[in-house]
Amino acid sequence: MKWNKIIGAFNNMDKIMEGVKNKIFKRDDVEQIADIRWMQCLNCPSLDEKGDKCAVPTTQPCCADCGCSLGLKLRALSSSCPKGRWTAVVNKEGEKKIKQQILESRNEKIKVKNKNKKDASNI
């Protein structure tokens, strides 16, 4: 049922956003990994090039098994193939560390911005 795939997408929003980010801001290393993964998908019976099994319409090619858009999933380094054809490059622990580093970096930028902020409270 397509609803299961949509619910699955909401549960994997962080991976979807990672794929979106990596598709927009392309890096050679990520694109090389996506190419290797795509070669595996081309030989998979779950490849849906028409989009009949996509969780979100018009996002083909997608995986008929999970419904993910392959344009995003292939570039989400923390994602793996539901059929086991390719694995995540970053494991859960690595993903946690990356998220923590991003959060710390963001908090540091906010502190610097607030420290340099000049408003009437400094008068």
Phi and psi in radians as a Rosetta constraint file:
Dihedral C 1 N 2 CA 2 C 2 CIRCULARHARMONIC -1.139 0.35
Dihedral N 2 CA 2 C 2 N 3 CIRCULARHARMONIC -0.534 0.35
Dihedral C 2 N 3 CA 3 C 3 CIRCULARHARMONIC -1.054 0.35
Dihedral N 3 CA 3 C 3 N 4 CIRCULARHARMONIC -0.666 0.35
Dihedral C 3 N 4 CA 4 C 4 CIRCULARHARMONIC -1.068 0.35
Dihedral N 4 CA 4 C 4 N 5 CIRCULARHARMONIC -0.664 0.35
Dihedral C 4 N 5 CA 5 C 5 CIRCULARHARMONIC -1.219 0.35
Dihedral N 5 CA 5 C 5 N 6 CIRCULARHARMONIC -0.652 0.35
Dihedral C 5 N 6 CA 6 C 6 CIRCULARHARMONIC -1.176 0.35
Dihedral N 6 CA 6 C 6 N 7 CIRCULARHARMONIC -0.750 0.35
Dihedral C 6 N 7 CA 7 C 7 CIRCULARHARMONIC -1.097 0.35
Dihedral N 7 CA 7 C 7 N 8 CIRCULARHARMONIC -0.718 0.35
Dihedral C 7 N 8 CA 8 C 8 CIRCULARHARMONIC -1.051 0.35
Dihedral N 8 CA 8 C 8 N 9 CIRCULARHARMONIC -0.645 0.35
Dihedral C 8 N 9 CA 9 C 9 CIRCULARHARMONIC -1.118 0.35
Dihedral N 9 CA 9 C 9 N 10 CIRCULARHARMONIC -0.744 0.35
Dihedral C 9 N 10 CA 10 C 10 CIRCULARHARMONIC -1.109 0.35
Dihedral N 10 CA 10 C 10 N 11 CIRCULARHARMONIC -0.607 0.35
Dihedral C 10 N 11 CA 11 C 11 CIRCULARHARMONIC -1.254 0.35
Dihedral N 11 CA 11 C 11 N 12 CIRCULARHARMONIC -0.319 0.35
Dihedral C 11 N 12 CA 12 C 12 CIRCULARHARMONIC -2.011 0.35
Dihedral N 12 CA 12 C 12 N 13 CIRCULARHARMONIC 0.519 0.35
Dihedral C 12 N 13 CA 13 C 13 CIRCULARHARMONIC -1.020 0.35
Dihedral N 13 CA 13 C 13 N 14 CIRCULARHARMONIC -0.619 0.35
Dihedral C 13 N 14 CA 14 C 14 CIRCULARHARMONIC -1.122 0.35
Dihedral N 14 CA 14 C 14 N 15 CIRCULARHARMONIC -0.675 0.35
Dihedral C 14 N 15 CA 15 C 15 CIRCULARHARMONIC -1.233 0.35
Dihedral N 15 CA 15 C 15 N 16 CIRCULARHARMONIC -0.657 0.35
Dihedral C 15 N 16 CA 16 C 16 CIRCULARHARMONIC -1.102 0.35
Dihedral N 16 CA 16 C 16 N 17 CIRCULARHARMONIC -0.782 0.35
Dihedral C 16 N 17 CA 17 C 17 CIRCULARHARMONIC -1.139 0.35
Dihedral N 17 CA 17 C 17 N 18 CIRCULARHARMONIC -0.617 0.35
Dihedral C 17 N 18 CA 18 C 18 CIRCULARHARMONIC -1.072 0.35
Dihedral N 18 CA 18 C 18 N 19 CIRCULARHARMONIC -0.759 0.35
Dihedral C 18 N 19 CA 19 C 19 CIRCULARHARMONIC -1.115 0.35
Dihedral N 19 CA 19 C 19 N 20 CIRCULARHARMONIC -0.719 0.35
Dihedral C 19 N 20 CA 20 C 20 CIRCULARHARMONIC -1.084 0.35
Dihedral N 20 CA 20 C 20 N 21 CIRCULARHARMONIC -0.844 0.35
Dihedral C 20 N 21 CA 21 C 21 CIRCULARHARMONIC -1.017 0.35
Dihedral N 21 CA 21 C 21 N 22 CIRCULARHARMONIC -0.811 0.35
Dihedral C 21 N 22 CA 22 C 22 CIRCULARHARMONIC -1.259 0.35
Dihedral N 22 CA 22 C 22 N 23 CIRCULARHARMONIC -0.391 0.35
Dihedral C 22 N 23 CA 23 C 23 CIRCULARHARMONIC -1.369 0.35
Dihedral N 23 CA 23 C 23 N 24 CIRCULARHARMONIC -0.637 0.35
Dihedral C 23 N 24 CA 24 C 24 CIRCULARHARMONIC -1.342 0.35
Dihedral N 24 CA 24 C 24 N 25 CIRCULARHARMONIC -0.865 0.35
Dihedral C 24 N 25 CA 25 C 25 CIRCULARHARMONIC -1.774 0.35
Dihedral N 25 CA 25 C 25 N 26 CIRCULARHARMONIC 1.398 0.35
Dihedral C 25 N 26 CA 26 C 26 CIRCULARHARMONIC -1.195 0.35
Dihedral N 26 CA 26 C 26 N 27 CIRCULARHARMONIC 2.425 0.35
Dihedral C 26 N 27 CA 27 C 27 CIRCULARHARMONIC -2.232 0.35
Dihedral N 27 CA 27 C 27 N 28 CIRCULARHARMONIC 2.511 0.35
Dihedral C 27 N 28 CA 28 C 28 CIRCULARHARMONIC -1.031 0.35
Dihedral N 28 CA 28 C 28 N 29 CIRCULARHARMONIC -0.738 0.35
Dihedral C 28 N 29 CA 29 C 29 CIRCULARHARMONIC -1.124 0.35
Dihedral N 29 CA 29 C 29 N 30 CIRCULARHARMONIC -0.717 0.35
Dihedral C 29 N 30 CA 30 C 30 CIRCULARHARMONIC -1.175 0.35
Dihedral N 30 CA 30 C 30 N 31 CIRCULARHARMONIC -0.718 0.35
Dihedral C 30 N 31 CA 31 C 31 CIRCULARHARMONIC -1.136 0.35
Dihedral N 31 CA 31 C 31 N 32 CIRCULARHARMONIC -0.615 0.35
Dihedral C 31 N 32 CA 32 C 32 CIRCULARHARMONIC -1.138 0.35
Dihedral N 32 CA 32 C 32 N 33 CIRCULARHARMONIC -0.734 0.35
Dihedral C 32 N 33 CA 33 C 33 CIRCULARHARMONIC -1.131 0.35
Dihedral N 33 CA 33 C 33 N 34 CIRCULARHARMONIC -0.745 0.35
Dihedral C 33 N 34 CA 34 C 34 CIRCULARHARMONIC -1.061 0.35
Dihedral N 34 CA 34 C 34 N 35 CIRCULARHARMONIC -0.704 0.35
Dihedral C 34 N 35 CA 35 C 35 CIRCULARHARMONIC -1.106 0.35
Dihedral N 35 CA 35 C 35 N 36 CIRCULARHARMONIC -0.753 0.35
Dihedral C 35 N 36 CA 36 C 36 CIRCULARHARMONIC -1.102 0.35
Dihedral N 36 CA 36 C 36 N 37 CIRCULARHARMONIC -0.774 0.35
Dihedral C 36 N 37 CA 37 C 37 CIRCULARHARMONIC -1.118 0.35
Dihedral N 37 CA 37 C 37 N 38 CIRCULARHARMONIC -0.725 0.35
Dihedral C 37 N 38 CA 38 C 38 CIRCULARHARMONIC -1.050 0.35
Dihedral N 38 CA 38 C 38 N 39 CIRCULARHARMONIC -0.663 0.35
Dihedral C 38 N 39 CA 39 C 39 CIRCULARHARMONIC -1.045 0.35
Dihedral N 39 CA 39 C 39 N 40 CIRCULARHARMONIC -0.636 0.35
Dihedral C 39 N 40 CA 40 C 40 CIRCULARHARMONIC -1.227 0.35
Dihedral N 40 CA 40 C 40 N 41 CIRCULARHARMONIC -0.690 0.35
Dihedral C 40 N 41 CA 41 C 41 CIRCULARHARMONIC -1.151 0.35
Dihedral N 41 CA 41 C 41 N 42 CIRCULARHARMONIC -0.606 0.35
Dihedral C 41 N 42 CA 42 C 42 CIRCULARHARMONIC -1.049 0.35
Dihedral N 42 CA 42 C 42 N 43 CIRCULARHARMONIC -0.464 0.35
Dihedral C 42 N 43 CA 43 C 43 CIRCULARHARMONIC -1.730 0.35
Dihedral N 43 CA 43 C 43 N 44 CIRCULARHARMONIC 0.139 0.35
Dihedral C 43 N 44 CA 44 C 44 CIRCULARHARMONIC -1.686 0.35
Dihedral N 44 CA 44 C 44 N 45 CIRCULARHARMONIC 2.361 0.35
Dihedral C 44 N 45 CA 45 C 45 CIRCULARHARMONIC -1.187 0.35
Dihedral N 45 CA 45 C 45 N 46 CIRCULARHARMONIC -0.253 0.35
Dihedral C 45 N 46 CA 46 C 46 CIRCULARHARMONIC -1.500 0.35
Dihedral N 46 CA 46 C 46 N 47 CIRCULARHARMONIC -0.043 0.35
Dihedral C 46 N 47 CA 47 C 47 CIRCULARHARMONIC -1.162 0.35
Dihedral N 47 CA 47 C 47 N 48 CIRCULARHARMONIC 2.151 0.35
Dihedral C 47 N 48 CA 48 C 48 CIRCULARHARMONIC -1.997 0.35
Dihedral N 48 CA 48 C 48 N 49 CIRCULARHARMONIC 1.703 0.35
Dihedral C 48 N 49 CA 49 C 49 CIRCULARHARMONIC -1.442 0.35
Dihedral N 49 CA 49 C 49 N 50 CIRCULARHARMONIC -0.365 0.35
Dihedral C 49 N 50 CA 50 C 50 CIRCULARHARMONIC -1.433 0.35
Dihedral N 50 CA 50 C 50 N 51 CIRCULARHARMONIC -0.513 0.35
Dihedral C 50 N 51 CA 51 C 51 CIRCULARHARMONIC 1.699 0.35
Dihedral N 51 CA 51 C 51 N 52 CIRCULARHARMONIC 0.197 0.35
Dihedral C 51 N 52 CA 52 C 52 CIRCULARHARMONIC -1.129 0.35
Dihedral N 52 CA 52 C 52 N 53 CIRCULARHARMONIC -0.522 0.35
Dihedral C 52 N 53 CA 53 C 53 CIRCULARHARMONIC -1.895 0.35
Dihedral N 53 CA 53 C 53 N 54 CIRCULARHARMONIC 0.165 0.35
Dihedral C 53 N 54 CA 54 C 54 CIRCULARHARMONIC -1.228 0.35
Dihedral N 54 CA 54 C 54 N 55 CIRCULARHARMONIC 2.455 0.35
Dihedral C 54 N 55 CA 55 C 55 CIRCULARHARMONIC -1.115 0.35
Dihedral N 55 CA 55 C 55 N 56 CIRCULARHARMONIC -0.643 0.35
Dihedral C 55 N 56 CA 56 C 56 CIRCULARHARMONIC -2.048 0.35
Dihedral N 56 CA 56 C 56 N 57 CIRCULARHARMONIC 2.148 0.35
Dihedral C 56 N 57 CA 57 C 57 CIRCULARHARMONIC -0.990 0.35
Dihedral N 57 CA 57 C 57 N 58 CIRCULARHARMONIC 2.595 0.35
Dihedral C 57 N 58 CA 58 C 58 CIRCULARHARMONIC 1.166 0.35
Dihedral N 58 CA 58 C 58 N 59 CIRCULARHARMONIC 0.381 0.35
Dihedral C 58 N 59 CA 59 C 59 CIRCULARHARMONIC -1.877 0.35
Dihedral N 59 CA 59 C 59 N 60 CIRCULARHARMONIC 0.274 0.35
Dihedral C 59 N 60 CA 60 C 60 CIRCULARHARMONIC -1.179 0.35
Dihedral N 60 CA 60 C 60 N 61 CIRCULARHARMONIC 2.731 0.35
Dihedral C 60 N 61 CA 61 C 61 CIRCULARHARMONIC -1.259 0.35
Dihedral N 61 CA 61 C 61 N 62 CIRCULARHARMONIC 2.596 0.35
Dihedral C 61 N 62 CA 62 C 62 CIRCULARHARMONIC -2.430 0.35
Dihedral N 62 CA 62 C 62 N 63 CIRCULARHARMONIC 3.032 0.35
Dihedral C 62 N 63 CA 63 C 63 CIRCULARHARMONIC -1.607 0.35
Dihedral N 63 CA 63 C 63 N 64 CIRCULARHARMONIC 2.119 0.35
Dihedral C 63 N 64 CA 64 C 64 CIRCULARHARMONIC -1.167 0.35
Dihedral N 64 CA 64 C 64 N 65 CIRCULARHARMONIC -0.404 0.35
Dihedral C 64 N 65 CA 65 C 65 CIRCULARHARMONIC -1.287 0.35
Dihedral N 65 CA 65 C 65 N 66 CIRCULARHARMONIC -0.856 0.35
Dihedral C 65 N 66 CA 66 C 66 CIRCULARHARMONIC -1.865 0.35
Dihedral N 66 CA 66 C 66 N 67 CIRCULARHARMONIC -0.296 0.35
Dihedral C 66 N 67 CA 67 C 67 CIRCULARHARMONIC 1.507 0.35
Dihedral N 67 CA 67 C 67 N 68 CIRCULARHARMONIC 0.032 0.35
Dihedral C 67 N 68 CA 68 C 68 CIRCULARHARMONIC -1.268 0.35
Dihedral N 68 CA 68 C 68 N 69 CIRCULARHARMONIC 2.507 0.35
Dihedral C 68 N 69 CA 69 C 69 CIRCULARHARMONIC -1.230 0.35
Dihedral N 69 CA 69 C 69 N 70 CIRCULARHARMONIC 2.164 0.35
Dihedral C 69 N 70 CA 70 C 70 CIRCULARHARMONIC -1.242 0.35
Dihedral N 70 CA 70 C 70 N 71 CIRCULARHARMONIC -0.438 0.35
Dihedral C 70 N 71 CA 71 C 71 CIRCULARHARMONIC -1.034 0.35
Dihedral N 71 CA 71 C 71 N 72 CIRCULARHARMONIC -0.498 0.35
Dihedral C 71 N 72 CA 72 C 72 CIRCULARHARMONIC -1.713 0.35
Dihedral N 72 CA 72 C 72 N 73 CIRCULARHARMONIC -0.805 0.35
Dihedral C 72 N 73 CA 73 C 73 CIRCULARHARMONIC -1.067 0.35
Dihedral N 73 CA 73 C 73 N 74 CIRCULARHARMONIC -0.693 0.35
Dihedral C 73 N 74 CA 74 C 74 CIRCULARHARMONIC -1.085 0.35
Dihedral N 74 CA 74 C 74 N 75 CIRCULARHARMONIC -0.456 0.35
Dihedral C 74 N 75 CA 75 C 75 CIRCULARHARMONIC -1.722 0.35
Dihedral N 75 CA 75 C 75 N 76 CIRCULARHARMONIC -0.048 0.35
Dihedral C 75 N 76 CA 76 C 76 CIRCULARHARMONIC -1.551 0.35
Dihedral N 76 CA 76 C 76 N 77 CIRCULARHARMONIC 1.776 0.35
Dihedral C 76 N 77 CA 77 C 77 CIRCULARHARMONIC -1.135 0.35
Dihedral N 77 CA 77 C 77 N 78 CIRCULARHARMONIC -0.343 0.35
Dihedral C 77 N 78 CA 78 C 78 CIRCULARHARMONIC -1.576 0.35
Dihedral N 78 CA 78 C 78 N 79 CIRCULARHARMONIC 0.017 0.35
Dihedral C 78 N 79 CA 79 C 79 CIRCULARHARMONIC -1.623 0.35
Dihedral N 79 CA 79 C 79 N 80 CIRCULARHARMONIC 2.700 0.35
Dihedral C 79 N 80 CA 80 C 80 CIRCULARHARMONIC -2.312 0.35
Dihedral N 80 CA 80 C 80 N 81 CIRCULARHARMONIC 2.800 0.35
Dihedral C 80 N 81 CA 81 C 81 CIRCULARHARMONIC -1.297 0.35
Dihedral N 81 CA 81 C 81 N 82 CIRCULARHARMONIC 2.318 0.35
Dihedral C 81 N 82 CA 82 C 82 CIRCULARHARMONIC -1.146 0.35
Dihedral N 82 CA 82 C 82 N 83 CIRCULARHARMONIC -0.336 0.35
Dihedral C 82 N 83 CA 83 C 83 CIRCULARHARMONIC -1.636 0.35
Dihedral N 83 CA 83 C 83 N 84 CIRCULARHARMONIC -0.050 0.35
Dihedral C 83 N 84 CA 84 C 84 CIRCULARHARMONIC 1.413 0.35
Dihedral N 84 CA 84 C 84 N 85 CIRCULARHARMONIC 0.283 0.35
Dihedral C 84 N 85 CA 85 C 85 CIRCULARHARMONIC -1.305 0.35
Dihedral N 85 CA 85 C 85 N 86 CIRCULARHARMONIC -0.466 0.35
Dihedral C 85 N 86 CA 86 C 86 CIRCULARHARMONIC -2.641 0.35
Dihedral N 86 CA 86 C 86 N 87 CIRCULARHARMONIC 2.673 0.35
Dihedral C 86 N 87 CA 87 C 87 CIRCULARHARMONIC -1.956 0.35
Dihedral N 87 CA 87 C 87 N 88 CIRCULARHARMONIC 2.953 0.35
Dihedral C 87 N 88 CA 88 C 88 CIRCULARHARMONIC -1.177 0.35
Dihedral N 88 CA 88 C 88 N 89 CIRCULARHARMONIC 2.478 0.35
Dihedral C 88 N 89 CA 89 C 89 CIRCULARHARMONIC -1.459 0.35
Dihedral N 89 CA 89 C 89 N 90 CIRCULARHARMONIC -0.536 0.35
Dihedral C 89 N 90 CA 90 C 90 CIRCULARHARMONIC -1.976 0.35
Dihedral N 90 CA 90 C 90 N 91 CIRCULARHARMONIC 2.193 0.35
Dihedral C 90 N 91 CA 91 C 91 CIRCULARHARMONIC -1.455 0.35
Dihedral N 91 CA 91 C 91 N 92 CIRCULARHARMONIC 3.119 0.35
Dihedral C 91 N 92 CA 92 C 92 CIRCULARHARMONIC -1.044 0.35
Dihedral N 92 CA 92 C 92 N 93 CIRCULARHARMONIC -0.712 0.35
Dihedral C 92 N 93 CA 93 C 93 CIRCULARHARMONIC -1.144 0.35
Dihedral N 93 CA 93 C 93 N 94 CIRCULARHARMONIC -0.761 0.35
Dihedral C 93 N 94 CA 94 C 94 CIRCULARHARMONIC -1.100 0.35
Dihedral N 94 CA 94 C 94 N 95 CIRCULARHARMONIC -0.683 0.35
Dihedral C 94 N 95 CA 95 C 95 CIRCULARHARMONIC -1.114 0.35
Dihedral N 95 CA 95 C 95 N 96 CIRCULARHARMONIC -0.723 0.35
Dihedral C 95 N 96 CA 96 C 96 CIRCULARHARMONIC -1.079 0.35
Dihedral N 96 CA 96 C 96 N 97 CIRCULARHARMONIC -0.741 0.35
Dihedral C 96 N 97 CA 97 C 97 CIRCULARHARMONIC -1.112 0.35
Dihedral N 97 CA 97 C 97 N 98 CIRCULARHARMONIC -0.750 0.35
Dihedral C 97 N 98 CA 98 C 98 CIRCULARHARMONIC -1.096 0.35
Dihedral N 98 CA 98 C 98 N 99 CIRCULARHARMONIC -0.794 0.35
Dihedral C 98 N 99 CA 99 C 99 CIRCULARHARMONIC -1.074 0.35
Dihedral N 99 CA 99 C 99 N 100 CIRCULARHARMONIC -0.703 0.35
Dihedral C 99 N 100 CA 100 C 100 CIRCULARHARMONIC -1.124 0.35
Dihedral N 100 CA 100 C 100 N 101 CIRCULARHARMONIC -0.731 0.35
Dihedral C 100 N 101 CA 101 C 101 CIRCULARHARMONIC -1.109 0.35
Dihedral N 101 CA 101 C 101 N 102 CIRCULARHARMONIC -0.715 0.35
Dihedral C 101 N 102 CA 102 C 102 CIRCULARHARMONIC -1.100 0.35
Dihedral N 102 CA 102 C 102 N 103 CIRCULARHARMONIC -0.781 0.35
Dihedral C 102 N 103 CA 103 C 103 CIRCULARHARMONIC -1.100 0.35
Dihedral N 103 CA 103 C 103 N 104 CIRCULARHARMONIC -0.782 0.35
Dihedral C 103 N 104 CA 104 C 104 CIRCULARHARMONIC -1.101 0.35
Dihedral N 104 CA 104 C 104 N 105 CIRCULARHARMONIC -0.735 0.35
Dihedral C 104 N 105 CA 105 C 105 CIRCULARHARMONIC -1.100 0.35
Dihedral N 105 CA 105 C 105 N 106 CIRCULARHARMONIC -0.767 0.35
Dihedral C 105 N 106 CA 106 C 106 CIRCULARHARMONIC -1.092 0.35
Dihedral N 106 CA 106 C 106 N 107 CIRCULARHARMONIC -0.757 0.35
Dihedral C 106 N 107 CA 107 C 107 CIRCULARHARMONIC -1.133 0.35
Dihedral N 107 CA 107 C 107 N 108 CIRCULARHARMONIC -0.666 0.35
Dihedral C 107 N 108 CA 108 C 108 CIRCULARHARMONIC -1.126 0.35
Dihedral N 108 CA 108 C 108 N 109 CIRCULARHARMONIC -0.725 0.35
Dihedral C 108 N 109 CA 109 C 109 CIRCULARHARMONIC -1.104 0.35
Dihedral N 109 CA 109 C 109 N 110 CIRCULARHARMONIC -0.673 0.35
Dihedral C 109 N 110 CA 110 C 110 CIRCULARHARMONIC -1.150 0.35
Dihedral N 110 CA 110 C 110 N 111 CIRCULARHARMONIC -0.719 0.35
Dihedral C 110 N 111 CA 111 C 111 CIRCULARHARMONIC -1.077 0.35
Dihedral N 111 CA 111 C 111 N 112 CIRCULARHARMONIC -0.797 0.35
Dihedral C 111 N 112 CA 112 C 112 CIRCULARHARMONIC -1.103 0.35
Dihedral N 112 CA 112 C 112 N 113 CIRCULARHARMONIC -0.764 0.35
Dihedral C 112 N 113 CA 113 C 113 CIRCULARHARMONIC -1.073 0.35
Dihedral N 113 CA 113 C 113 N 114 CIRCULARHARMONIC -0.776 0.35
Dihedral C 113 N 114 CA 114 C 114 CIRCULARHARMONIC -1.192 0.35
Dihedral N 114 CA 114 C 114 N 115 CIRCULARHARMONIC -0.604 0.35
Dihedral C 114 N 115 CA 115 C 115 CIRCULARHARMONIC -1.164 0.35
Dihedral N 115 CA 115 C 115 N 116 CIRCULARHARMONIC -0.667 0.35
Dihedral C 115 N 116 CA 116 C 116 CIRCULARHARMONIC -1.500 0.35
Dihedral N 116 CA 116 C 116 N 117 CIRCULARHARMONIC -0.076 0.35
Dihedral C 116 N 117 CA 117 C 117 CIRCULARHARMONIC -1.199 0.35
Dihedral N 117 CA 117 C 117 N 118 CIRCULARHARMONIC 2.248 0.35
Dihedral C 117 N 118 CA 118 C 118 CIRCULARHARMONIC -1.971 0.35
Dihedral N 118 CA 118 C 118 N 119 CIRCULARHARMONIC 1.989 0.35
Dihedral C 118 N 119 CA 119 C 119 CIRCULARHARMONIC -2.477 0.35
Dihedral N 119 CA 119 C 119 N 120 CIRCULARHARMONIC -3.050 0.35
Dihedral C 119 N 120 CA 120 C 120 CIRCULARHARMONIC -1.113 0.35
Dihedral N 120 CA 120 C 120 N 121 CIRCULARHARMONIC -0.360 0.35
Dihedral C 120 N 121 CA 121 C 121 CIRCULARHARMONIC -1.201 0.35
Dihedral N 121 CA 121 C 121 N 122 CIRCULARHARMONIC -0.324 0.35
Dihedral C 121 N 122 CA 122 C 122 CIRCULARHARMONIC -1.537 0.35
Dihedral N 122 CA 122 C 122 N 123 CIRCULARHARMONIC -0.019 0.35
